[in-house]
Amino acid sequence: MNIKKLVNNFKTKNPEGFLWSEINELLKNFSKINMGKFYDAMNGNTCMIGKDGIIHYHCDVELAIRCGIENRNFRLGEWD
């Protein structure tokens, strides 16, 4: 599965990124994901406030999914 392609092509309400409800829908594609590692990677990421709430950028969601699938923390070089 190409995670980058899946994340970047996932239909979101905002072109800038994901609302939490959209992230939860996207995560249904990953049955074997360490949610603790996913949430750790999402903690403190860059985001923006939109009219519908907090919007998380595609690259941050992709990284968090990778961390969750690979059961790891993000690496210093991956921090944006």
NORGICOR-V182225 format. One record per helix or strand. SS is the DSSP state (a for helix, b for strand). FROM is the first residue (numbers start at 1). TO is the last residue. If there is no record, write none. Layout:
((SS | FROM | TO) (SS | FROM | TO))
This chain:
((a | 3 | 9) (b | 14 | 14) (b | 17 | 18) (a | 20 | 29) (a | 35 | 42) (b | 47 | 50) (b | 53 | 57) (a | 58 | 70) (a | 76 | 78))
